Amino acid sequence: MDKPYRCILCKTPTEPFGHDFVNSEPCCPKCKLSGVNILPLVYIHLYFPDVDGPILGTAGVCYRVACKPKARNPRGVPCSTQAITVTCPECQKTRDYQEAKVSQEDAQNELVLS
């Protein structure tokens, strides 16, 4: 069964934390190394605010899971409202993720510049 991993040796400007890959074994397809430089990942999904979302969060805010917008009960499924923490490749392909990422990067840049 394929699982998600990250090789911390294969860093690039587009992958500053290392190369993420899915494989049946913890062996990087780029550098062919395995061992302590390969970290197992857990898929973290994006919780995206949506007034019509099926998931009721705190303070009455409704959400949806970006890759499964009709999912009603994400108990036991790691989710985050912070795009930078999202590791689910299906969530990362969604427009919700792209919007959240740009919005959060802009907010972070404003904090750094002020």
C-alpha positions in Angstrom: 0.0 0.0 0.0 1.4 3.4 -1.0 2.0 5.9 1.8 3.1 9.6 1.9 6.7 10.4 2.8 9.1 13.4 2.7 12.8 13.3 1.9 14.5 16.0 3.9 17.6 15.9 1.7 15.9 16.8 -1.6 15.1 20.4 -0.9 14.4 22.9 -3.8 13.1 26.4 -4.0 9.6 25.0 -4.7 10.0 22.3 -2.0 11.9 24.1 0.8 11.0 21.4 3.4 12.0 18.5 1.2 10.5 16.3 -1.5 7.1 14.8 -0.8 6.3 11.5 -2.5 4.0 8.6 -2.3 5.5 5.1 -2.4 5.1 1.6 -1.0 8.5 1.9 0.6 10.3 4.8 2.3 12.8 5.3 -0.5 13.1 8.7 -2.2 12.5 8.4 -6.0 14.8 11.4 -6.6 17.9 10.6 -4.6 17.2 6.8 -4.1 18.0 7.1 -0.3 16.1 5.7 2.5 16.5 5.6 6.3 16.4 8.5 8.8 16.2 11.2 6.0 12.8 9.9 4.9 9.9 11.0 7.1 6.5 9.4 7.1 3.7 12.0 6.5 0.1 12.1 7.6 -2.4 13.6 5.2 -3.7 16.8 6.7 -6.8 18.1 4.9 -7.9 21.7 4.5 -10.9 23.0 6.4 -12.3 25.8 4.3 -14.8 28.3 5.7 -18.2 28.0 3.8 -21.5 29.5 5.0 -23.2 26.5 3.5 -20.6 24.0 4.6 -21.8 20.7 6.2 -19.4 20.9 9.2 -20.3 23.2 12.1 -17.2 24.5 13.8 -16.7 26.8 16.8 -18.5 30.1 17.1 -21.1 29.0 14.5 -18.7 29.0 11.6 -19.3 26.4 9.0 -16.6 24.6 7.0 -16.1 22.0 4.3 -13.1 19.7 3.7 -11.6 21.0 0.4 -11.1 17.6 -1.3 -14.4 16.1 0.1 -16.9 19.1 0.2 -19.9 17.0 1.1 -18.2 15.1 4.0 -20.2 15.7 7.1 -18.2 14.0 9.9 -14.4 14.4 9.7 -13.8 13.0 13.2 -10.4 11.3 13.3 -9.3 12.9 10.1 -6.6 15.6 10.6 -7.7 18.9 9.2 -6.4 22.5 9.4 -7.6 25.9 8.4 -3.9 26.8 7.7 -3.0 26.1 4.1 0.8 25.8 4.9 0.1 22.7 7.0 -2.0 20.9 4.4 -0.4 17.7 3.0 -3.3 16.1 1.2 -2.5 16.2 -2.5 -6.2 16.2 -3.4 -6.8 19.2 -1.2 -3.8 21.0 -2.7 -5.3 20.6 -6.2 -8.5 22.5 -5.2 -9.3 26.2 -5.8 -10.1 26.4 -2.0 -6.5 25.5 -1.2 -5.1 28.0 -3.8 -7.3 30.8 -2.4 -6.4 30.0 1.2 -2.7 29.8 0.4 -2.6 33.1 -1.4 -4.7 34.8 1.3 -2.6 33.5 4.1 0.7 34.3 2.4 -0.5 37.8 1.8 -1.5 38.2 5.5 1.9 36.8 6.6 3.7 39.3 4.3 1.7 42.2 5.7 2.8 41.1 9.2 6.5 40.9 8.2 6.4 44.3 6.5 4.7 46.1 9.3 
